[in-house]
Amino acid sequence: FLARVMQSQRIPVLLYIRTSLDEASILTLQSLGYRLIEADDWEQAEVLCQIWQPDLLVANAAVPNCKLNNLRCVWVDPHDSQEVLAKAVNSAIALGTV
């Protein structure tokens, strides 16, 4: 029982590559209660993925051949509004029932 209660209070973790999100997008996702982990590049993202086991990858480019391929992804367009980004991330998290 306690494990389920603790699991339901878990904060979803999003991994993103530094160039994928601007400051406004980062602040929007943080205000929605997500924990954000920033990677400088795809190699660092692989390492962080193994450590943090994020729920979602937010990126603006295709994922190269790496261990991140099993991670659910949301592709973002830098020209999209913060509202569009928030809806996409919320939908992806809801589908994964984090």
N, C-alpha and C positions, 0 to 999 in steps of 0.2 A: 504494500500500500504506500509506504513512505517513498519508495523509489518512483512510483507513478506521480506522486505529488511533486517531488523534486524535478522530475522530467518535465512536467507541465509548466514549471516556472523557468525553464531553461531559456536563455536569451539566444536567438538565432545569430549565427556567426556568418558574416559575409567576407569573402576574400576578393580583393580587387587588385589589379595592376595599376601602379601609380598613374599612368597616363590615361586610364579608363574613365576616371571621375574627376570633375572639377570640385572646388571647395564648396560651392553651393549644394552640389549633389551629395557630398559627404555629410554636410550638416543636415540635410533633409533626411538621409537614412539614419543618422544618429538620433535625430529627434523622434523617429518612429520606433526607437528602442532596439535597433540592431547593433551588434558589436561588429566593428569593421577592422579588418586586418589588411594592411597595405603591403604589397610586394613590389620590389623595384623592377623585377623582370620575371619571365616564366620559370627560370631555374629556381629563383628564390621562392616563387609561388609553390613549386613542387615540395620544397622543404617545409614551408609553412603549412601546407595542406596535410602533411604527415603529422605534424605536431598538433595543430589546432582542430583538424577534421571539420572544416567549415561546412555549412549547410548549402552554400550557394557561391558560385563564382560570378562576379559581375565584371564583364569585359567588353571592350569595343572592337575586338579583333578575334579571329578564329583561334581556337586553342591549338597550339602545335602538338605534334606527337609527343605526348608525355603522360605522366601518371594522373594528370588532372582530367583526363577524358571521362572518368567515372563520376565526376562531380557535376551536379546539375548547374546549368549556366543560364544567365540572362545576358543577352547581347544588348548593349546600350548604344544609342546614337548620341554623340556629343551635342547635337542640336536639339534633342528632345528636352522638354521642360522637366522640372523636378517632379511635377505631378505625374507625368507619364512614367518616369523612372520608378517612382514610389509604387504606382499601380502594378508595374511589371514585377518588381521584387516581391511585393505583398502576395501577388498571385502565385508566383513560383514557390514561395515559402508555404503558402496555404496548400498547394498541391502536394508538397512533401510532408505535410503534417508534422512539422518540427515540434 
